[in-house]
């Protein structure tokens, strides 16, 4: 049976190499976290911008509906009035093909009239209306030339 010999002493060069490996590993980990954070920020911004574009397109269709029907859809009719005729004189839709769009988090948009003007909104990332991340469009529509 062989006797175990004690390990060789760690040299100064080996200590420096280990310390550098830990430092480099930490830098790589930190850089990875920063890159991941940057991608998450970009993804969040893309969700918001995509939802803003959807809300803007819906607002444009509401304006066409109003031009045809001489009124905005009621809150009761909601955005479905842009897809199916709610038995309104002058309706020349569908104004939205393929149904009412969802926001970029796949949630329903909310439609309401604020002082008689349409407001379309998304609950935003948290999915809860009335919080700071809500996205609004048409707050409210300001008509040019005095409206009808």
BELBEL-V152278 format. One record per residue. PSI is psi in degrees with one decimal (* if undefined). BURIAL is + if it has 24 or more other ideal C-beta (glycine too) atoms within 12 Angstrom, else -. Layout:
BEGIN
psi->PSI burial->BURIAL
psi->PSI burial->BURIAL
END
This chain:
BEGIN
psi->133.9 burial->-
psi->145.4 burial->-
psi->138.4 burial->-
psi->132.6 burial->-
psi->153.6 burial->-
psi->150.3 burial->-
psi->152.2 burial->-
psi->145.1 burial->-
psi->145.5 burial->-
psi->129.4 burial->-
psi->165.0 burial->-
psi->-39.4 burial->-
psi->-39.3 burial->-
psi->-38.7 burial->-
psi->-43.4 burial->-
psi->-42.4 burial->-
psi->-42.4 burial->-
psi->-43.4 burial->-
psi->-42.5 burial->-
psi->-38.3 burial->-
psi->-41.1 burial->-
psi->-42.8 burial->-
psi->-48.2 burial->-
psi->-42.5 burial->-
psi->-41.0 burial->-
psi->-40.8 burial->-
psi->-43.2 burial->-
psi->-42.6 burial->-
psi->-45.9 burial->-
psi->-42.7 burial->-
psi->-41.0 burial->-
psi->-41.5 burial->-
psi->-40.8 burial->-
psi->-40.9 burial->-
psi->-44.4 burial->-
psi->-42.3 burial->-
psi->-41.4 burial->-
psi->-42.3 burial->-
psi->-39.8 burial->-
psi->-41.0 burial->-
psi->-43.5 burial->-
psi->-42.0 burial->-
psi->-44.5 burial->-
psi->-44.2 burial->-
psi->-38.7 burial->-
psi->-40.9 burial->-
psi->-46.3 burial->+
psi->-47.0 burial->+
psi->-39.1 burial->-
psi->-42.2 burial->-
psi->-40.3 burial->+
psi->-41.6 burial->+
psi->-41.1 burial->-
psi->-46.0 burial->+
psi->-40.6 burial->+
psi->-43.3 burial->+
psi->-40.6 burial->+
psi->-42.0 burial->+
psi->-38.5 burial->+
psi->-38.9 burial->-
psi->-33.1 burial->+
psi->-38.7 burial->+
psi->-40.1 burial->+
psi->-42.4 burial->+
psi->-46.4 burial->+
psi->-40.0 burial->+
psi->-37.5 burial->-
psi->-42.4 burial->+
psi->-5.9 burial->+
psi->18.3 burial->-
psi->161.9 burial->+
psi->156.4 burial->+
psi->144.1 burial->+
psi->164.4 burial->-
psi->-34.5 burial->-
psi->-41.7 burial->-
psi->-37.8 burial->+
psi->-159.4 burial->+
psi->-15.2 burial->+
psi->-25.3 burial->+
psi->-17.6 burial->+
psi->-11.0 burial->+
psi->-44.2 burial->-
psi->140.2 burial->-
psi->118.4 burial->-
psi->28.0 burial->+
psi->46.9 burial->-
psi->132.5 burial->-
psi->133.0 burial->-
psi->-8.2 burial->-
psi->127.5 burial->+
psi->41.7 burial->-
psi->-165.5 burial->+
psi->143.7 burial->-
psi->-26.2 burial->+
psi->121.3 burial->+
psi->140.8 burial->-
psi->10.9 burial->-
psi->177.1 burial->-
psi->126.0 burial->+
psi->159.8 burial->+
psi->164.8 burial->-
psi->179.0 burial->+
psi->-3.3 burial->+
psi->12.7 burial->+
psi->37.0 burial->-
psi->153.6 burial->+
psi->146.6 burial->-
psi->156.2 burial->+
psi->134.8 burial->+
psi->135.9 burial->+
psi->164.6 burial->+
psi->129.3 burial->-
psi->112.7 burial->-
psi->38.2 burial->-
psi->-0.3 burial->-
psi->146.9 burial->+
psi->141.7 burial->+
psi->123.9 burial->+
psi->133.2 burial->+
psi->156.2 burial->+
psi->146.1 burial->+
psi->-6.4 burial->+
psi->-166.5 burial->+
psi->-38.8 burial->+
psi->-11.1 burial->-
psi->11.0 burial->-
psi->123.0 burial->-
psi->147.8 burial->-
psi->13.2 burial->-
psi->172.5 burial->-
psi->-16.5 burial->-
psi->7.2 burial->-
psi->148.0 burial->+
psi->122.5 burial->+
psi->147.9 burial->+
psi->134.7 burial->+
psi->50.2 burial->+
psi->66.4 burial->-
psi->-179.4 burial->+
psi->130.9 burial->+
psi->119.8 burial->-
psi->142.8 burial->-
psi->148.2 burial->-
psi->21.9 burial->-
psi->-5.9 burial->-
psi->-167.3 burial->-
psi->* burial->-
END
